[in-house]
């Protein structure tokens, strides 16, 4: 039986790439995105900064790869097709709520995700714009395949409703980290989050009524 190869150029390359990706995430949590540069990430990863250019082509390529590993909304074509098929029986009602609940849970639990949202709102940076375009493409597929026909003759605009709810989740998840209470609800507490989820469900129920 041959000995398992645990080292070598390819494995070392992947290890180094992952160290750089992880280090970018640590910097994002510790210092935010202001002043982020190749030298800073390489120093945190304890590698030569030339490797950032060699493996990623520069800071933009590294950030793009980092976002690829962290994006909550990233679906493969197969996953998107499966979600669409499963959602047709109720015209996407269950999915409309479930995606909102999952997004709230993920943002409240994951500081890196919150930093990415803040970054995307604050800076004109191509990898972030590309991430938003990809999210919009996924959303468009879901709206076109599941929601649009159901709502086309109704007086409720599901796209506008979802836009308001998603942006509200973004804001509450960011606001809660520094202030906690919003409209008398402690958003950082489980009880407060349950109240938000209950209201999200009520709004979706209303949209489909």
C-alpha positions in Angstrom: 0.0 0.0 0.0 1.5 3.3 -1.0 2.3 6.0 1.5 -0.2 8.9 1.6 1.4 12.1 0.3 0.9 14.8 2.9 3.2 17.4 1.4 4.3 18.7 -2.0 4.1 21.8 -4.2 0.3 21.5 -4.9 -0.7 20.8 -1.3 1.6 23.6 -0.1 0.1 26.0 -2.6 -3.5 25.2 -1.4 -2.4 25.5 2.2 -0.9 28.9 1.5 -3.9 30.1 -0.4 -6.2 29.1 2.5 -3.9 30.9 5.0 -4.2 34.1 3.0 -8.0 33.7 2.7 -8.3 33.1 6.4 -6.0 35.9 7.2 -8.1 38.3 5.2 -11.1 37.3 7.2 -9.3 37.8 10.5 -8.2 41.3 9.4 -11.8 42.1 8.3 -13.1 41.2 11.8 -10.3 42.9 13.7 -9.8 46.1 11.7 -12.6 46.3 9.1 -11.9 46.9 5.5 -10.4 50.4 5.6 -6.8 50.4 4.4 -6.8 46.7 3.5 -3.8 45.9 1.3 -1.6 43.0 0.1 1.2 43.7 2.6 -1.2 43.6 5.5 -2.7 40.3 4.5 0.6 38.7 3.7 2.0 39.8 7.1 -1.0 38.3 8.9 -0.5 35.0 7.0 3.2 35.2 7.6 4.0 34.6 3.9 5.7 36.6 1.2 3.4 39.2 -0.3 4.5 38.0 -3.8 2.4 34.9 -3.3 -0.7 37.0 -3.2 0.0 38.1 -6.8 1.2 34.6 -7.8 -1.9 32.8 -6.6 -4.6 35.4 -6.8 -3.3 38.1 -9.2 -3.5 40.7 -6.5 -5.8 42.0 -3.8 -8.9 41.9 -5.9 -8.4 38.3 -6.8 -7.8 37.4 -3.2 -11.0 39.3 -2.1 -13.0 37.6 -4.8 -11.9 34.1 -3.7 -12.6 35.1 0.0 -16.1 36.2 -0.9 -16.7 33.0 -2.9 -16.1 31.0 0.2 -18.2 33.1 2.5 -21.2 34.2 0.4 -24.5 33.1 2.0 -26.4 33.5 -1.3 -24.1 31.4 -3.5 -26.1 28.7 -5.2 -24.9 26.3 -7.9 -27.1 26.0 -11.0 -28.2 22.5 -9.7 -29.1 23.9 -6.3 -31.1 26.8 -7.8 -33.0 24.4 -10.1 -33.8 22.2 -7.1 -35.1 25.1 -5.0 -37.2 26.3 -7.9 -38.8 22.9 -8.4 -39.5 22.4 -4.7 -41.1 25.9 -4.4 -43.6 25.6 -7.3 -46.2 23.8 -5.2 -46.9 26.8 -3.0 -45.6 29.5 -5.4 -42.6 30.1 -3.3 -44.3 31.1 -0.1 -42.3 28.8 2.2 -39.1 29.7 0.5 -39.8 33.4 0.7 -40.0 33.1 4.5 -37.2 30.5 4.9 -34.6 32.5 3.1 -35.4 35.5 5.3 -35.1 33.5 8.5 -31.9 31.8 7.4 -30.4 35.2 6.4 -31.3 36.7 9.8 -29.8 33.7 11.6 -26.6 33.7 9.5 -26.0 37.5 9.9 -26.6 37.5 13.6 -24.3 34.6 14.2 -21.5 35.5 11.8 -19.4 38.6 12.2 -17.5 38.1 8.9 -20.8 38.1 7.0 -21.8 41.4 8.8 -18.4 42.9 7.9 -19.0 41.9 4.2 -22.4 43.6 4.2 -20.9 46.8 5.7 -18.0 46.6 3.2 -20.5 46.3 0.3 -22.5 49.3 1.5 -19.4 51.5 2.1 -17.0 50.9 -0.7 -17.0 50.9 -4.5 -14.8 47.7 -5.1 -15.2 45.5 -8.1 -15.2 42.1 -6.3 -18.1 43.4 -4.1 -20.0 44.6 -7.1 -19.5 41.3 -8.8 -20.8 39.5 -5.7 -23.9 41.7 -5.8 -24.4 41.0 -9.5 -24.3 37.3 -8.9 -26.8 37.6 -6.0 -29.1 39.6 -8.3 -28.8 36.9 -11.0 -29.8 34.2 -8.5 -32.7 36.3 -7.2 -33.9 37.0 -10.8 -34.0 33.3 -11.6 -36.1 32.7 -8.5 -38.5 35.6 -9.1 -38.9 34.7 -12.8 -39.4 31.0 -12.3 -41.5 31.0 -9.0 -43.0 34.3 -8.1 -43.7 36.5 -11.1 -46.6 34.5 -12.6 -48.3 34.1 -9.2 -48.2 37.9 -8.4 -48.6 39.3 -11.9 -52.4 40.1 -11.5 -52.2 40.9 -7.8 -51.9 44.3 -6.1 -48.9 43.2 -4.1 -45.4 43.5 -5.5 -43.4 40.6 -4.1 -40.1 42.0 -5.4 -40.6 45.2 -3.5 -41.8 43.4 -0.4 -38.7 41.1 -0.4 -36.4 44.1 -1.0 -37.8 45.9 2.1 -37.6 42.8 4.2 -34.0 41.8 3.2 -32.7 45.4 3.6 -34.4 45.5 7.0 -32.6 42.3 8.1 -29.3 43.8 6.9 -29.9 46.9 9.0 -31.1 45.2 12.1 -28.3 42.7 12.1 -25.7 45.5 11.9 -27.5 47.9 14.3 -27.9 45.2 17.0 -24.2 44.7 17.4 -23.6 48.2 18.7 -27.0 49.3 20.0 -29.0 46.1 20.7 -32.4 47.5 21.1 -34.5 48.8 18.2 -38.2 49.9 18.6 -38.0 48.4 22.1 -36.9 45.0 20.8 -33.6 43.6 21.9 -32.5 42.2 18.5 -29.4 40.6 20.0 -31.5 38.4 22.3 -33.1 35.2 21.1 -36.5 36.4 22.2 -36.2 39.6 20.2 -35.0 37.6 17.1 -38.0 35.3 17.5 -40.3 38.4 17.4 -38.7 39.6 14.2 -39.1 36.2 12.6 -42.7 36.0 13.7 -43.3 39.4 12.0 -41.5 38.3 8.9 -43.8 35.3 8.6 -46.9 37.5 9.1 -45.8 39.8 6.3 -45.2 36.9 3.9 -48.6 35.5 4.9 -50.2 38.9 4.1 -48.4 39.0 0.8 -49.9 35.7 -0.2 -53.4 36.4 1.1 
